[in-house]
């Protein structure tokens, strides 16, 4: 008869099997798209965007593989597929805007450059011109945006948030059902802060080829430095999203945050006069801003505890 340590080890290995398969598919599918599609088409914006959008569904594919092939049994409630507390659904799109505002304040506090709204519109105009959109109607539109800062800010920020909670959220769900759905369920017994760092690290490394080779999110930088900066960023964002996930009991609020972040990332990059490692959408200042919001949510979590989906204790879908 085999000793008890053998059965304990075997049980742990079986318990790890689902996680290994999930990571293999999420990373394998993501990296395959990187090397076959995205890196060879880095100069083709349309092809790159299509490939990047498909890539976002690789974590979802990993979750489906684990569940459909019965590698591991878990319910839809376990991975946060419920409405949860509706309050957090309404607050979620505001969180990235708060982060953006805090990052601008930190720029000013430390004396770093911040572009004015007019300068941001000029940058948008230049980008449109570089992409061949320079007809009279386009020029007139950007001129109107520049001459009407209040209305243009409402229009641009409002349309970005709308995109974030609609089409962008659909693609963000492809990631978040993995990061804050399956992984947070799998690591639920771990210390909360270990969980935050682990998921943030996995999330950051999942982007590694694009960050390392192209400096994705960090124009003008390549290699290890932007990759380390991005991992710090994903850990910082995970501090917010993991708190939000357990406060709301649902994966949908974190999906809305993720979608909105992707939608306003360009605006955050344009608003910073510093290089992308310091400012931008994923620089040091932005990461610090996420940590500040995360600390606030952490206080709320410790005061009010966690929320789980209704019937979250259900062992499996039958």
VMD Tcl script that draws the C-alpha trace (Angstrom):
set ca {
  {0.00 0.00 0.00}
  {1.34 3.42 -0.96}
  {2.28 5.80 1.89}
  {0.05 8.75 2.76}
  {2.51 11.31 1.35}
  {2.11 9.65 -2.07}
  {-1.67 10.08 -2.01}
  {-1.32 13.68 -0.78}
  {1.09 14.47 -3.62}
  {-1.13 12.77 -6.17}
  {-4.15 14.76 -4.95}
  {-2.21 18.02 -5.29}
  {-1.04 17.15 -8.79}
  {-4.60 16.33 -9.86}
  {-5.75 19.63 -8.33}
  {-3.05 21.48 -10.30}
  {-3.96 19.82 -13.61}
  {-6.71 22.30 -14.44}
  {-4.46 25.28 -13.70}
  {-1.67 23.87 -15.87}
  {-4.04 23.27 -18.80}
  {-5.58 26.72 -18.41}
  {-2.17 28.45 -18.42}
  {-0.96 26.31 -21.33}
  {-3.89 27.34 -23.52}
  {-3.98 31.00 -22.41}
  {-0.23 31.49 -22.85}
  {0.19 29.10 -25.77}
  {-2.65 30.66 -27.74}
  {-1.58 34.20 -26.87}
  {2.07 33.67 -27.73}
  {1.19 31.83 -30.94}
  {-0.86 34.83 -32.10}
  {2.01 37.12 -31.09}
  {4.67 35.36 -33.15}
  {2.51 34.29 -36.11}
  {0.23 37.31 -36.46}
  {1.00 40.38 -34.36}
  {4.77 40.74 -34.55}
  {4.91 40.23 -38.35}
  {2.06 42.75 -38.76}
  {3.19 45.35 -36.25}
  {3.19 48.03 -38.98}
  {-0.31 47.16 -40.19}
  {-2.63 48.82 -37.67}
  {-5.82 47.07 -38.86}
  {-4.29 43.58 -38.92}
  {-2.65 44.22 -35.57}
  {-5.91 45.36 -33.98}
  {-7.79 42.33 -35.29}
  {-5.10 39.98 -33.99}
  {-4.95 41.71 -30.61}
  {-8.74 41.42 -30.29}
  {-8.68 37.68 -31.06}
  {-5.82 37.25 -28.59}
  {-7.96 38.58 -25.73}
  {-10.16 35.48 -25.91}
  {-7.33 33.03 -25.18}
  {-7.90 33.06 -21.37}
  {-11.60 32.37 -22.02}
  {-10.61 29.48 -24.28}
  {-8.48 28.10 -21.45}
  {-11.37 28.27 -18.99}
  {-13.71 26.57 -21.47}
  {-11.20 23.80 -22.08}
  {-10.83 23.09 -18.38}
  {-14.60 23.07 -17.87}
  {-15.87 21.37 -21.03}
  {-13.32 18.54 -20.94}
  {-14.19 18.01 -17.26}
  {-10.60 18.46 -16.15}
  {-11.98 20.34 -13.18}
  {-15.48 20.88 -11.83}
  {-16.59 24.38 -10.97}
  {-19.84 26.28 -11.30}
  {-20.55 29.49 -13.16}
  {-20.98 31.13 -9.76}
  {-17.46 30.10 -8.76}
  {-15.99 32.16 -11.61}
  {-18.21 35.18 -10.94}
  {-20.82 34.77 -13.66}
  {-23.56 36.67 -11.84}
  {-24.63 40.28 -11.43}
  {-23.34 40.50 -7.88}
  {-23.86 43.86 -6.17}
  {-25.20 46.25 -8.87}
  {-23.60 49.29 -7.19}
  {-20.18 48.18 -8.37}
  {-21.38 47.81 -11.95}
  {-22.25 51.51 -12.02}
  {-19.06 52.57 -10.25}
  {-16.74 50.45 -12.40}
  {-16.46 52.76 -15.47}
  {-15.67 55.71 -13.17}
  {-12.60 54.03 -11.65}
  {-10.32 54.44 -14.72}
  {-11.34 58.10 -14.95}
  {-10.39 58.56 -11.29}
  {-7.04 56.91 -12.00}
  {-6.49 59.26 -14.94}
  {-7.34 62.28 -12.78}
  {-5.02 61.14 -9.96}
  {-2.19 60.55 -12.42}
  {-2.54 64.10 -13.76}
  {-2.46 65.45 -10.18}
  {0.66 63.38 -9.44}
  {2.30 64.74 -12.59}
  {1.66 68.26 -11.40}
  {2.76 67.45 -7.84}
  {6.14 66.12 -8.99}
  {6.58 68.84 -11.61}
  {6.27 66.54 -14.61}
  {4.82 67.80 -17.85}
  {1.11 67.48 -18.60}
  {-0.36 68.35 -21.99}
  {-3.31 70.71 -22.16}
  {-6.53 69.64 -23.83}
  {-5.66 71.80 -26.87}
  {-2.26 70.09 -27.15}
  {-3.96 66.70 -26.95}
  {-6.31 67.67 -29.81}
  {-3.29 68.81 -31.83}
  {-1.69 65.39 -31.26}
  {-4.90 63.65 -32.36}
  {-4.98 65.82 -35.50}
  {-1.37 64.93 -36.28}
  {-2.07 61.23 -35.81}
  {-5.12 61.40 -38.09}
  {-3.06 63.21 -40.74}
  {-0.30 60.59 -40.54}
  {-2.94 57.92 -41.24}
  {-4.15 59.71 -44.34}
  {-7.23 61.32 -42.77}
  {-6.54 64.89 -43.79}
  {-9.57 65.96 -45.84}
  {-11.39 69.23 -45.08}
  {-14.12 67.57 -43.00}
  {-11.60 65.88 -40.71}
  {-9.63 69.10 -40.26}
  {-12.86 71.02 -39.56}
  {-13.90 68.41 -36.98}
  {-10.62 68.63 -35.06}
  {-10.72 72.42 -35.27}
  {-14.18 72.34 -33.67}
  {-12.87 70.02 -30.96}
  {-10.02 72.39 -30.19}
  {-12.23 75.52 -30.16}
  {-14.87 73.92 -27.90}
  {-12.87 72.27 -25.11}
  {-15.74 71.65 -22.71}
  {-18.04 70.05 -25.30}
  {-15.20 68.16 -26.95}
  {-14.07 66.76 -23.60}
  {-17.57 65.51 -22.87}
  {-17.83 64.05 -26.37}
  {-14.43 62.31 -26.43}
  {-14.39 61.06 -22.84}
  {-18.07 60.08 -23.02}
  {-17.66 58.17 -26.27}
  {-14.54 56.46 -24.89}
  {-16.38 55.32 -21.77}
  {-19.30 54.11 -23.89}
  {-16.91 52.08 -26.01}
  {-15.30 50.78 -22.83}
  {-18.53 49.41 -21.37}
  {-19.83 48.04 -24.69}
  {-17.62 46.64 -27.44}
  {-14.38 46.88 -25.42}
  {-16.01 45.10 -22.48}
  {-16.88 42.16 -24.72}
  {-13.20 41.61 -25.50}
  {-12.11 42.41 -21.94}
  {-14.42 39.64 -20.72}
  {-12.31 37.21 -22.75}
  {-9.42 38.02 -20.43}
  {-11.18 38.68 -17.15}
  {-13.09 35.40 -17.06}
  {-9.60 33.92 -16.85}
  {-7.76 36.37 -14.57}
  {-10.54 37.39 -12.18}
  {-12.85 34.45 -12.89}
  {-11.01 31.14 -12.96}
  {-7.68 32.19 -11.41}
  {-9.20 34.07 -8.49}
  {-11.39 31.00 -7.81}
  {-8.38 28.71 -8.09}
  {-6.26 30.83 -5.74}
  {-9.08 31.79 -3.37}
  {-7.55 29.98 -0.41}
  {-4.30 31.94 -0.77}
  {-3.48 35.15 1.07}
  {-5.25 38.01 -0.71}
  {-2.05 39.94 -1.41}
  {-0.27 36.82 -2.68}
  {-3.25 36.34 -4.96}
  {-2.96 39.92 -6.24}
  {0.75 39.57 -7.02}
  {0.35 36.11 -8.59}
  {-2.48 37.14 -10.92}
  {-0.78 40.44 -11.76}
  {2.46 38.62 -12.59}
  {0.69 36.08 -14.80}
  {-1.28 38.84 -16.52}
  {1.88 40.86 -17.17}
  {3.91 37.93 -18.49}
  {1.03 37.01 -20.80}
  {1.82 40.26 -22.66}
  {5.59 39.70 -22.58}
  {6.38 39.18 -26.31}
  {4.63 42.39 -27.39}
  {6.13 44.45 -24.58}
  {9.64 43.06 -25.00}
  {9.81 43.13 -28.81}
  {7.65 46.16 -29.64}
  {7.53 48.20 -26.46}
  {3.73 47.85 -26.59}
  {2.21 50.57 -24.36}
  {5.70 52.11 -24.10}
  {6.51 53.98 -27.34}
  {10.26 54.36 -27.76}
  {11.20 51.55 -25.38}
  {11.89 47.84 -25.82}
  {13.36 44.98 -23.80}
  {13.33 44.21 -20.10}
  {12.73 47.72 -18.75}
  {9.23 48.20 -20.24}
  {8.37 44.57 -19.40}
  {9.24 45.12 -15.73}
  {7.30 48.40 -15.77}
  {4.29 46.63 -17.26}
  {4.37 43.83 -14.69}
  {4.37 46.48 -11.95}
  {1.40 48.06 -13.74}
  {-0.58 44.79 -13.97}
  {0.07 44.02 -10.31}
  {-1.12 47.54 -9.41}
  {-4.27 47.18 -11.51}
  {-4.84 43.70 -10.04}
  {-4.84 45.29 -6.58}
  {-7.91 47.26 -7.68}
  {-9.60 44.56 -9.75}
  {-9.16 41.74 -7.23}
  {-10.65 43.97 -4.53}
  {-13.50 44.88 -6.85}
  {-14.10 41.24 -7.74}
  {-14.49 40.12 -4.13}
  {-16.47 43.23 -3.14}
  {-18.97 42.81 -5.98}
  {-18.97 39.02 -6.15}
  {-18.99 39.28 -9.93}
  {-16.56 39.26 -12.85}
  {-18.61 41.86 -14.74}
  {-17.54 45.02 -12.86}
  {-13.86 44.18 -13.40}
  {-14.67 43.56 -17.06}
  {-16.13 47.06 -17.35}
  {-13.04 48.56 -15.71}
  {-10.75 46.62 -18.06}
  {-12.76 47.66 -21.11}
  {-12.75 51.32 -20.08}
  {-9.00 51.27 -19.39}
  {-8.40 50.03 -22.92}
  {-10.74 52.72 -24.27}
  {-9.11 55.70 -22.53}
  {-5.52 54.42 -22.73}
  {-4.80 56.62 -25.73}
  {-6.09 59.70 -23.91}
  {-3.92 58.90 -20.89}
  {-0.89 58.56 -23.16}
  {-1.63 61.86 -24.91}
  {-2.15 63.76 -21.65}
  {1.34 62.99 -20.33}
  {4.29 65.10 -21.40}
  {6.74 62.63 -19.89}
  {8.02 59.43 -21.49}
  {5.76 56.39 -21.40}
  {7.72 54.71 -18.60}
  {6.79 57.57 -16.27}
  {3.46 58.77 -17.66}
  {1.26 57.30 -20.33}
  {-1.36 54.62 -19.86}
  {0.88 52.09 -18.06}
  {3.77 54.13 -16.66}
  {4.98 54.58 -13.11}
  {2.64 57.45 -12.25}
  {-0.38 55.56 -13.57}
  {0.61 52.45 -11.58}
  {0.89 54.53 -8.41}
  {-2.57 55.94 -9.11}
  {-3.99 52.42 -9.35}
  {-2.32 51.53 -6.05}
  {-3.99 54.49 -4.35}
  {-7.44 53.43 -5.60}
  {-6.62 49.84 -4.64}
  {-5.73 50.89 -1.09}
  {-9.10 52.63 -0.76}
  {-10.97 49.54 -1.99}
  {-8.84 47.39 0.30}
  {-10.05 49.36 3.32}
  {-13.65 48.87 2.17}
  {-13.05 45.14 1.62}
  {-11.57 44.69 5.09}
  {-14.50 46.56 6.64}
  {-17.37 44.93 4.76}
  {-15.89 41.58 3.78}
  {-16.32 39.67 0.54}
  {-19.37 39.02 -1.59}
  {-19.96 35.78 -3.48}
  {-22.43 34.95 -6.20}
  {-25.71 33.41 -5.13}
  {-25.20 29.66 -4.70}
  {-21.46 30.11 -5.07}
  {-20.96 27.11 -2.83}
  {-22.54 24.86 -5.51}
  {-19.79 22.33 -6.33}
  {-20.56 21.93 -10.03}
  {-23.00 22.49 -12.86}
  {-24.93 19.27 -13.40}
}
mol new
graphics top color blue
foreach p $ca { graphics top sphere $p radius 0.5 }
foreach p [lrange $ca 0 end-1] q [lrange $ca 1 end] { graphics top cylinder $p $q radius 0.2 }
display resetview
